[in-house]
Amino acid sequence: MSKQNKTLLLISYDFPPSTGGIARLCHEIIMHMHHYYRHIHVITIQKEGVAVPYQDMQEVSLHFLPAQRGKAEFKALQLLKKWSDKENTEVLCGLWHPDAALALLAGMSNVFVLTHGAELLTGNSKFRKYLWQPLYAKWVLGKAKKVIANSSFTESLVRKINPKAKTIALPLGVNPSFFKPMSNKKQDGKIKICTVSRILQFKGLDFILESLESLPCKYREQIEWHIAGTGPYLENLKQLAKSSSIAKQIYFHGFVSDKVLPKFYNQHDLFILATRQADTSTQVEGFGLVFLEAQACGVPVIGTKTGGIPDAIKEGEGGWLIAQDNREELTALLKKLIDKPELLSKAGKKARERVEMHSNWGNYIKKLNRLLE
């Protein structure tokens, strides 16, 4: 649907050259949505880094805010209050706070909010539980024209805060032209498992290690585990790995850039990430884009039935879902896959087909465009 008489205004502090899920999502929105609108404006924080490609696109204008918080919000409010054509501007906000709140306070009417998961949780904070969420977040989410969640789980969190909010779940996509199968896999008889993640304890890498180590010897000898990522739990994980019985079969690759990520996925037979979810924590996997990236490369995946992961993995179509911290379930599945490696190949093909048919940015943007009305 063409909206050549309308303007799209994207407000997001998380924006390239920043990395991370929200910044990458905003990048995909800009790269695809400019075909539908008369013009796209972006309000974001000034950052150091490589120039983003749309800085040279005539259809896109970038408005930079000071890096210092407080000053950034003040400048954003000034910009938004002076906005000349509010009626024909559709405002898409990367987060409900401060992005959507600023738009509403400035009198913008067509405000749409993207939600991701963690920002909707209270954890152990009494301030978030009794003031921030039930008053502030409830007001913002209720005033939004539509709240677009990245998974059914995230949508349920929005409804918990404000049952009257106009919500819809729109699972994310991936670029199947960038993340695609390659013929660079070494055939040495080993089942190569990979994990791509920020190294945090709630990501469940310690659980994966325990499960791999608990496999009978004849199965342990047939696997390798390759870990890409950095984070505060990395040194703890390295110590656990070093003292394990499979220390020589675990490889730490550190940070792997987006540019070489498809090659990394393609060097492996299976992707595992066993994220945990706890009511007392604000850490959760709102969706799990890495699962789609691996599947797009023809690599089958194993994930937990936590957060929004069930929207990223469809059982029997390139992936398997297990209960959180259920070692027996994971080890039984691994033994089955090691005994019958042809199952991995079949699942990898199904994973790729699913991404091509459903879980790609093209489909996501078409649906998003219809929602922004």
DAMOVEN-V219885 format. One record per backbone hydrogen bond with DSSP energy under -0.5 kcal/mol. CO is the residue of the C=O (numbers start at 1). NH is the residue of the N-H. E is the energy in kcal/mol with one decimal. If there is no record, write none. Layout:
CO|NH|E  CO|NH|E
This chain:
3|6|-2.5  3|38|-1.0  6|38|-2.2  6|39|-0.8  7|9|-0.5  7|90|-2.9  8|10|-0.6  8|41|-2.9  9|11|-0.6  9|92|-2.9  10|12|-0.6  10|43|-2.7  11|94|-3.0  13|15|-0.9  15|18|-2.1  20|24|-2.3  21|25|-2.3  22|26|-2.5  23|16|-0.5  23|27|-2.0  24|28|-2.1  25|29|-2.2  26|30|-2.3  27|31|-2.5  28|32|-1.5  29|33|-3.1  30|34|-1.1  32|35|-1.0  33|36|-1.9  33|37|-1.0  36|3|-3.2  39|8|-2.3  40|61|-2.6  41|10|-3.1  42|44|-0.6  42|63|-3.4  43|12|-2.2  44|65|-2.6  52|55|-1.8  53|56|-1.3  54|57|-1.2  56|58|-0.5  57|60|-1.5  59|40|-3.0  61|42|-2.5  62|64|-0.5  63|44|-2.3  65|46|-2.6  68|72|-2.0  69|71|-0.8  70|74|-2.0  71|75|-2.4  72|76|-2.4  73|77|-2.5  74|78|-1.9  75|79|-2.4  76|80|-2.7  77|81|-2.6  78|82|-1.5  80|83|-1.1  86|89|-1.3  88|7|-2.6  88|90|-0.5  89|91|-0.6  90|9|-2.8  90|92|-0.6  91|93|-0.5  91|112|-3.4  92|11|-2.5  93|114|-2.7  95|100|-1.7  96|101|-1.5  98|102|-2.6  99|103|-1.7  100|104|-2.4  101|105|-2.5  102|106|-1.6  103|108|-2.4  104|107|-1.5  109|111|-1.5  110|91|-3.1  110|112|-0.5  111|145|-2.9  111|146|-0.9  112|93|-2.7  113|148|-3.4  115|150|-1.2  117|120|-1.9  118|121|-1.6  122|125|-1.6  124|126|-0.5  125|129|-2.0  126|130|-2.7  127|131|-2.0  127|132|-2.5  128|133|-2.3  131|135|-1.7  131|136|-1.4  132|137|-2.8  133|138|-1.6  135|139|-1.8  136|140|-2.3  137|141|-2.8  138|142|-1.8  139|143|-1.8  140|144|-1.4  146|113|-2.3  146|148|-0.6  147|149|-0.7  147|168|-1.8  148|115|-2.5  149|170|-3.6  150|172|-0.7  151|155|-2.1  152|156|-1.9  153|157|-1.5  154|158|-1.9  155|159|-2.3  156|160|-1.6  157|161|-1.5  158|162|-2.8  162|165|-1.9  165|167|-1.1  166|147|-3.3  168|149|-2.8  168|170|-0.6  174|176|-0.9  174|361|-1.5  175|178|-0.9  175|179|-2.9  178|180|-1.0  182|184|-0.8  186|188|-1.0  190|192|-0.8  191|193|-0.7  191|224|-1.9  192|269|-2.8  192|270|-1.6  193|226|-3.1  194|272|-2.3  195|197|-0.5  195|228|-3.0  198|200|-1.5  199|233|-2.4  200|203|-1.4  201|204|-1.8  202|276|-3.8  203|274|-0.7  204|208|-1.8  205|209|-2.3  206|210|-2.3  207|211|-2.3  208|212|-2.7  209|213|-2.5  210|214|-1.5  212|215|-1.0  216|219|-1.6  216|220|-2.3  217|221|-2.2  219|222|-1.5  220|223|-1.5  222|191|-3.4  224|193|-3.1  225|251|-2.8  226|195|-2.0  227|253|-3.2  227|254|-0.5  228|197|-2.4  230|199|-2.1  231|234|-1.8  233|237|-2.3  234|238|-2.6  235|239|-2.0  236|240|-2.1  237|241|-2.7  238|242|-2.6  239|243|-1.7  241|244|-1.3  244|247|-1.0  246|249|-2.2  247|250|-1.2  249|225|-2.9  251|227|-3.1  251|253|-0.6  254|229|-2.1  255|257|-0.5  257|260|-0.8  257|261|-0.8  258|261|-0.6  258|262|-0.6  260|264|-1.9  261|265|-2.6  262|266|-2.2  263|267|-0.8  264|267|-1.0  265|268|-1.9  269|300|-0.6  270|194|-2.7  271|302|-2.3  273|304|-0.6  278|281|-1.6  282|284|-0.6  284|286|-1.1  285|308|-3.2  288|291|-1.3  288|292|-0.7  289|292|-0.5  289|293|-2.1  290|294|-2.3  291|295|-2.0  292|296|-2.7  293|297|-1.1  294|297|-0.6  294|299|-2.4  295|298|-1.8  298|300|-0.6  300|271|-2.3  301|320|-2.1  302|273|-2.0  303|322|-2.3  304|306|-1.9  306|309|-1.9  308|311|-1.8  308|312|-0.6  309|312|-1.8  309|313|-1.5  313|315|-0.6  314|317|-2.6  314|319|-0.6  318|301|-1.7  319|316|-1.9  320|303|-2.3  322|305|-2.1  323|326|-1.7  325|327|-1.2  326|330|-1.9  327|331|-2.8  328|332|-2.0  329|333|-1.8  330|334|-2.6  331|335|-2.5  332|336|-1.7  333|337|-2.1  334|338|-2.5  335|339|-2.3  336|340|-1.8  338|341|-0.5  340|343|-2.2  341|344|-0.8  341|345|-1.3  342|346|-2.2  343|347|-2.4  344|348|-2.3  345|349|-1.6  346|350|-1.9  347|351|-2.4  348|352|-2.0  349|353|-2.2  350|354|-2.3  351|355|-1.9  352|356|-2.4  353|357|-2.2  354|358|-2.8  354|359|-1.4  358|360|-1.3  359|174|-0.7  360|364|-2.1  361|365|-3.0  362|366|-1.8  363|367|-2.1  364|368|-2.7  365|369|-2.8  366|370|-1.6  367|371|-1.5  368|372|-1.6  371|373|-2.2
